[in-house]
Amino acid sequence: MSNTTYITKAGDTWTGISFKAYGTISRAGDISDANPLVGCSAVLPDGLVLAIPIQDTVSISSQNLPPWKR
């Protein structure tokens, strides 16, 4: 999996960055896991460069969809 980067701003949190990057807070753990040298602080310091895993895209074949969605 490849990464992109994000530079933290004052007041950023893991869940806030997850929401900005993915539109959901549920991927905060993925971002934290990709940055093992960063502490588990609730609020991150300003100017920290984080690796943000690029979200995998899923290809959906129309064969797997019900007839009314093809």
MODA-V936099 format. One record per residue. NEAR is the number of other ideal C-beta (glycine too) atoms within 12 Angstrom. Layout:
# MODA-V936099
near = (NEAR/NEAR)
This chain:
# MODA-V936099
near = (13/11/18/19/18/28/18/25/17/13/13/28/23/33/22/24/36/27/18/23/28/24/11/17/19/15/25/28/18/26/37/26/20/27/26/11/12/21/13/15/15/14/18/28/18/12/12/23/19/33/24/28/25/18/19/11/7/7/8/11/9/11/10/11/10/9/8/6/10/10)
